[in-house]
């Protein structure tokens, strides 16, 4: 994991009046599964399109395998397996034609592996692409993304709108990809239980800004959830250090916090509030808390 | 080896693997010298990244629960692990915390609780003898 497969520095992108990405810097180490999360319109797809070289940076730089994906498409795109959000596969083809067509682009295409995936995904060769179900379409897209054994797999919302069986196929494919020596996966998702399960590192995007990028374990252990009980009923939740989000009423409240545990504990002590319970929040709870806290901050601006 | 990962709380997955392997050892479901699945094998079985499994195995090795032999694999350590007492205590502590919380909320003091526990234990023993 010494080398960074993807290196993004100070990337900004504007579409008309909309700032799609502003000053985003992140790096993806080799052999890691990197989960990109954020609400719809946060800039995830735009970021992935820069990695693929479909968009040219207006400011900042993007390097994939040390190369500029815009200047060197064969050097970059040829080594990436890619599944786009809307699975834009050619509609007039059969599965057989799709496989043959895609194969022509990749010298490293592995026909044995392609066949193995086709059997596993139960795709029949003569079926036409438009007649495939959503799940079959995702599997076909995954097949052509994986069969050239790319060192980097980029998946944009791979499991949105799919049933649990297909989602499991996709997660298995992600794991299988990294299990094979040194391969790297970058994927975006808003299914946070999935991200929590398979990722080594995550980044949270919010309105084009990078809210956080960190190893997943660090994100999980630096946040905690407390159930607290005040002496007197509280009409509003009081200002507390590190509290990102709160819910409750009267005397008992539940809060999600980030770091600064000692400060928070001494503040609670001063207010004679009692901590009833401490639990580890899930990535989803952390994400929601971060979003609420960011929204509050921008409302105050 | 069966491990059940929970998404219901934010305990990191490597930590969940560590805890459950320790639990399996403490409860005798994993025995000394028994081989654990390979890093890649367990990663695929649980659908988690191999980095997570590798980290769990490193942690277990540092604590003396497992030994990894180069080329051969990862095995449960020899004999009763010195940890297993500590681990038993950790598991019991969790239960005792729950019991203490409950009894305090019910207004049962420590003295009464200890008395109840002793009574219960005697009843439990005699009950087991009857079953034999």
Interface residues (C-beta under 8 A of the other chain):
Chain A: X1 X31 X32 X33 X168 X171 X172 X175 X176 X178 X179 X193 X196 X197 X198 X199 X200 X216 X217 X220 X221 X223 X279 X280 X281 X282 X283 X285 X286
Chain B: X5 X7 X8 X9 X10 X11 X12 X13 X14 X40 X43 X44 X47 X48 X49 X50 X51 X52
